[in-house]
């Protein structure tokens, strides 16, 4: 049971029209009474106000008015945390917001830890753990596709599948334990086959969820795409075209880019971190050599490579070396300066996409190709109803391994006690996804990644 009352600024720090100070806990309305002076003919103290009502007045501290505000009263259990909640909308200056928060803390609230409001929503049964994580995904979503996936998870689509899987494992475990309790009754061949079929369905179900892990990672973290090639091939111009604004310096002088330049763009719903790199060539210039070293480091860490060629130049040894180095990696060959006479001939079977960074010709086709390579043809532009994150995937892999050991034990007529133990391990691992089984360390690790006030 949570017995203290917490408060935090729930809006981003900085200057703005409005800011919100959120207060939640058993004494939230009492704290509001001590800092809020209602105004107007229908003035009423927060503790006496009806739920889900908004009140005009002032925040005061030691008799001094700090700000003119609106205070929203939200009574348990119809709140985000399922606790009494007061939200103070004040003016959005750095100083005034801080003073309002300090007044609330002086009135008896405690400063909230990162993610503590959402953690209370989980602890009070408002959300399960997968839905709580979706709140953070929703906040950090950088594309509509990522936003849609987070919304589906927050709505409980993943949770429903996890509960279905856990229930199936628990039914199988109950059947096994019934035979343990009555050892004189052997499991009939038909029953054993039915239990095995149920376990195999569960493993196939887990496999289906695990296949969404890569898509989930892409939507949450994005894809790192290195733009590489010879000096003056047009890498910086390509970056600017993909971003839709001038981010990198463009010059006809080869070797202008001496360091990596990173910027994130939305490419067909995918957050792509484009990395403009220095031209790859041998050089005795110490600064350019450091840029080339950083470019090679970016190339090694990238998940997608855009190899840019100048079609007006013949294929050089640097191009051939880079083609060989990138063999087998996800990549797109970009034939820049397509408006100029062509001297470039790619070796068979390589094929490239013609673009012109001066006019923008071919950029849309390039974005389509980036989408195809990233998704590998597995995902359409429709919202993804279920995507597991790294934590979910690790728990599901443990569950699958335990379920497989249980199935092998049934096939080999091993001790039913061992089979039951493996099924309990599998069910517990599945339960970790939605918080049926958790530890304090796990909860701390998850909610510490949230922002203050959420």
PyMOL commands that set and color helices and strands:
alter all, ss='L'
color gray80, all
select helices_A, chain A and resi 28-35+46-48+94-106+116-123+129-140+144-154+157-181+189-210+213-221+235-243+286-301+317-325+363-375+390-411+416-434+440-447
alter helices_A, ss='H'
color red, helices_A
select strands_A, chain A and resi 6-9+16-24+36-38+53-61+64-74+85-92+110-111+223-229+261-267+270-276+304-310+331-336+353-354
alter strands_A, ss='S'
color yellow, strands_A
deselect
rebuild
show_as cartoon
